[in-house]
Amino acid sequence: MHAIKTHQGKNIIMAKVKVGLVQMSCTADKQANLNKAIEKIKEAASKGAQIVCLQELFTSLYFCDVEDYENFKLAEPIPGPSTETLQQVAKELGVVIIASLFEKRTEGIYHNTTAVLDADGSYLGKYRKMHIPDDPAYYEKFYFTPGDLGYKVFKTQFATIGVLICWDQWYPEAARITALMGAQILFYPTAIGWAAEQDEETNKDQYNAWQTIQRGHAVANGIPVVSVNRVGYEQNGAMKFWGGSFVANGQGKLLYLASHDQEETEVVELDLREADSFRVHWPFLRDRRIDSYHPITKRFLDEE
């Protein structure tokens, strides 16, 4: 289990950790969104949260619905103004904060990036989104350079956590590698929704697929998955972000499921000791045939 030091300098084992999920709507006012997120973090902390995860790109509307050069003005350096503000909040509340932001790395290079801030206010580092989609209303390739930091884990005061971002959640390879690096919990800040005119059955099928694959990552790796999505209508009502944030344990059991249309701040306790039992009884890591997996590095296995 993850060890931390007490004030007396003794090591203790964190068997359980409380994670906070902030599912919220956003506006075009960047400062108002940041202020709102801070209030939600404080609410989660008041409920006992030790690690709080915010949704993808929480300081703005989901701007990738259009290809507009003006939107690059939303980006900022990381570390930068938002992380500095949130570091103060993390220190004040004694909580870890997972903050998804639009990163300006340098002129002409931008990333979809999540910063991790420890409970003492220190900046632990960042993860840059590896898988970048390009679909109608999700024109992320226009804005984001693919991540070049690789997969990452962060040793916070309460747990060693892995952070992936939205489109990453469809790729079992990303979850597996992050788990193999020692992640005790996988966090997925997310922004995904339905087209407003879409039929209800299609909506249900898409949401179920989204939830199912992430619960599959939990099962395959024997560790909890925490997925935090935004909620509400954006794009002048053309897109309804479907919320549905959830927590699943290492057997894929739902421990919490948010609504599709309400802002919610919830805290869920996770038992990190369960991973050992799950992995002993379902020894997927033990039985991996790593000698046989080299074909996975190919784009497609053509006959030639």
C-alpha positions in Angstrom: 0.0 0.0 0.0 1.0 3.6 -0.3 3.1 4.9 2.6 3.1 8.5 3.8 4.9 10.1 6.8 3.1 11.3 9.9 4.0 14.5 11.6 6.2 12.3 13.9 8.1 11.1 10.9 6.7 7.5 11.1 5.5 5.7 8.0 1.9 4.6 8.0 0.0 2.7 5.3 -3.0 4.3 3.7 -5.5 1.5 3.4 -8.4 3.7 2.4 -8.8 6.9 0.6 -11.7 9.2 -0.1 -12.0 10.6 -3.6 -14.1 13.5 -4.6 -15.8 14.0 -8.0 -16.9 17.4 -9.2 -19.5 17.1 -12.0 -20.4 20.6 -13.1 -21.6 22.9 -15.9 -19.4 25.6 -17.4 -19.9 29.1 -18.9 -17.8 31.3 -21.2 -16.3 33.1 -18.2 -13.0 31.4 -17.4 -12.6 33.1 -14.0 -16.1 32.2 -13.0 -15.6 28.6 -13.9 -12.4 28.5 -11.8 -14.1 30.1 -8.8 -17.0 27.6 -9.1 -14.6 24.7 -9.2 -12.8 26.0 -6.1 -16.2 26.1 -4.3 -16.9 22.6 -5.4 -13.5 21.4 -4.2 -14.2 23.0 -0.8 -17.5 21.2 -0.7 -15.8 17.9 -1.5 -13.2 18.5 1.2 -15.9 19.3 3.7 -17.3 15.8 3.0 -14.0 14.2 3.7 -12.4 14.1 0.3 -8.6 13.6 0.2 -8.3 13.5 -3.6 -10.5 15.7 -5.8 -10.8 15.3 -9.5 -12.3 18.0 -11.8 -13.7 17.4 -15.3 -11.8 17.9 -18.5 -11.1 21.5 -19.4 -13.2 22.8 -16.5 -12.2 26.5 -16.9 -14.1 26.9 -20.1 -16.9 25.7 -22.3 -15.8 22.8 -24.4 -14.4 24.9 -27.2 -13.4 22.1 -29.5 -16.8 22.0 -31.1 -15.4 24.5 -33.7 -12.1 25.3 -35.2 -11.5 28.9 -34.1 -8.1 30.5 -33.7 -9.6 32.8 -31.0 -9.9 29.8 -28.7 -6.1 29.5 -28.4 -6.4 32.5 -26.1 -7.9 30.3 -23.5 -4.6 28.4 -23.1 -2.1 29.0 -20.3 1.3 27.7 -19.2 1.4 24.8 -16.7 2.5 25.5 -14.1 0.8 28.8 -14.4 -2.0 31.0 -13.1 -4.6 28.3 -12.6 -2.3 25.8 -11.0 -0.9 28.5 -8.7 -4.3 29.4 -7.5 -5.3 25.7 -7.0 -2.0 25.0 -5.2 -3.1 27.4 -2.5 -6.5 25.7 -2.3 -4.9 22.3 -2.1 -2.6 23.4 0.7 -5.4 25.2 2.6 -7.7 22.2 2.5 -5.1 19.4 2.6 -6.4 17.8 -0.5 -4.9 16.5 -3.7 -6.4 18.3 -6.8 -6.5 16.8 -10.3 -6.9 19.8 -12.7 -7.5 19.4 -16.4 -6.3 22.5 -18.3 -5.6 23.9 -21.8 -1.8 24.1 -21.9 0.2 26.6 -23.9 3.6 25.0 -24.0 5.1 27.6 -26.4 4.1 29.6 -29.4 2.2 27.2 -31.7 2.3 24.1 -29.4 -0.7 23.4 -27.2 -1.7 20.4 -25.2 -4.7 19.0 -23.4 -3.1 18.6 -20.0 -3.9 17.6 -16.5 -1.9 18.9 -13.5 -1.7 17.1 -10.2 -1.3 19.1 -7.1 -0.4 17.4 -3.8 -2.2 18.0 -0.5 0.7 20.3 0.8 0.2 22.5 -2.3 3.2 21.2 -4.2 3.1 20.8 -7.9 3.7 17.1 -8.7 3.7 17.3 -12.5 1.4 16.9 -15.5 0.1 14.4 -17.9 -0.5 15.4 -21.6 -3.4 13.6 -23.3 -2.0 11.0 -25.6 -5.0 10.1 -27.8 -6.5 13.1 -29.6 -9.9 12.7 -31.3 -11.1 14.4 -34.4 -14.9 14.0 -34.9 -17.8 16.3 -35.7 -18.0 18.7 -32.6 -14.8 17.2 -31.2 -12.1 18.9 -33.3 -9.3 18.4 -30.9 -6.6 17.8 -33.4 -7.0 21.4 -34.4 -5.9 22.5 -30.9 -3.9 19.8 -29.2 -0.5 18.4 -30.0 -0.5 14.7 -28.9 1.1 14.1 -25.5 4.9 13.4 -25.4 5.4 12.7 -21.7 4.2 9.2 -21.9 1.9 7.6 -19.4 2.3 8.9 -15.9 1.7 8.1 -12.2 1.8 10.6 -9.4 2.8 9.7 -5.8 0.5 11.8 -3.8 0.2 11.9 0.0 -2.8 9.6 -0.1 -2.3 7.2 -3.0 -0.2 6.6 -6.2 -2.6 7.7 -8.9 -2.7 7.4 -12.7 -4.3 10.1 -14.8 -5.6 9.7 -18.3 -7.9 12.1 -20.2 -11.2 11.5 -22.0 -10.5 9.9 -25.4 -7.7 7.9 -23.6 -10.5 6.0 -21.8 -11.3 4.0 -24.9 -7.8 2.5 -25.0 -7.1 -0.5 -22.8 -3.4 -0.1 -23.6 -3.3 3.2 -21.8 -5.0 1.9 -18.7 -2.8 -1.2 -18.6 0.5 0.7 -18.9 -0.6 3.2 -16.3 -1.6 0.3 -14.0 1.7 -1.5 -14.6 3.5 1.7 -13.6 2.0 1.3 -10.1 -1.2 3.3 -10.2 -3.6 2.4 -7.4 -6.5 4.4 -8.9 -7.1 5.5 -12.5 -8.7 8.9 -12.9 -10.3 10.1 -16.1 -11.2 13.8 -16.4 -13.8 13.8 -19.3 -15.9 16.0 -21.6 -18.3 13.9 -23.6 -21.9 14.3 -24.6 -24.8 13.7 -26.9 -26.0 15.7 -29.9 -29.3 17.3 -28.7 -31.3 15.9 -31.6 -30.1 12.3 -31.1 -32.6 9.6 -30.3 -32.8 8.2 -26.8 -31.8 4.6 -27.6 -28.6 5.8 -29.3 -27.9 8.0 -26.3 -28.3 5.1 -23.9 -26.1 2.8 -26.1 -23.3 5.4 -26.3 -23.3 6.1 -22.6 -23.4 2.3 -21.7 -20.4 1.7 -24.0 -18.5 4.6 -22.4 -19.1 3.3 -18.9 -18.6 -0.4 -19.8 -15.2 0.0 -21.3 -13.9 2.0 -18.3 -15.3 -0.6 -15.9 -13.5 -3.1 -18.0 -10.2 -1.3 -17.3 -11.0 -1.6 -13.6 -11.5 -5.3 -13.9 -8.6 -6.0 -16.2 -6.2 -4.2 -13.8 -7.9 -4.9 -10.4 -7.9 -1.2 -9.4 -10.6 1.4 -9.1 -11.6 3.8 -11.9 -12.9 7.3 -11.3 -14.4 9.0 -14.3 -15.5 12.6 -14.0 -17.6 14.2 -16.8 -19.1 17.7 -17.3 -22.9 18.2 -17.5 -25.3 20.6 -19.2 -26.1 22.0 -22.6 -23.3 23.8 -24.6 -22.8 24.8 -28.2 -25.9 26.9 -28.1 -27.9 23.9 -27.0 -26.7 21.6 -29.7 -24.7 19.4 -27.3 -25.8 17.9 -24.0 -22.9 16.7 -21.9 -24.1 13.6 -20.4 -22.6 13.7 -16.9 -22.9 10.2 -15.6 -19.7 10.4 -13.6 -18.9 7.2 -11.7 -16.6 5.3 -9.5 -16.0 1.5 -10.0 -13.9 -0.7 -7.8 -11.4 -3.3 -9.1 -14.2 -5.8 -9.9 -16.1 -3.2 -11.9 -18.7 -2.7 -9.3 -20.3 0.7 -9.4 -19.8 2.5 -6.1 -21.3 5.8 -7.3 -23.2 6.9 -10.4 -24.1 10.5 -11.1 -27.1 11.8 -12.9 -27.1 12.9 -16.6 -28.5 16.4 -15.9 -27.4 17.7 -12.5 -24.3 19.2 -11.0 -23.0 16.8 -8.3 -20.2 16.8 -5.9 -19.7 13.4 -4.4 -17.2 11.7 -2.2 -16.5 7.9 -2.3 -14.3 5.9 -0.1 -12.0 3.4 -1.8 -10.3 0.5 -0.1 -6.8 0.2 -1.7 -6.3 -3.2 0.0 -8.9 -4.8 -2.3 -6.4 -4.8 -5.2 -4.3 -7.5 -3.7 -7.3 -9.8 -3.2 -8.7 -9.1 -6.7 -5.4 -9.7 -8.4 -4.7 -12.9 -6.4 -8.1 -14.4 -7.2 -8.2 -13.1 -10.8 -4.5 -13.2 -11.6 -4.6 -11.4 -15.0 -1.3 -9.7 -14.4 0.3 -13.0 -13.5 -0.9 -14.8 -16.6 -0.1 -12.1 -19.1 1.9 -13.5 -22.1 4.2 -10.5 -22.6 6.3 -12.6 -25.0 3.3 -12.7 -27.4 2.2 -9.1 -27.5 4.6 -7.5 -29.9 2.0 -7.4 -32.7 0.1 -4.8 -30.7 2.7 -2.2 -31.8 1.5 -2.4 -35.4 -1.2 -0.2 -36.8 -2.9 -3.1 -38.4 -1.8 -6.7 -39.0 -1.9 -6.9 -42.8 -0.9 -10.1 -44.5 2.1 -8.5 -46.0 
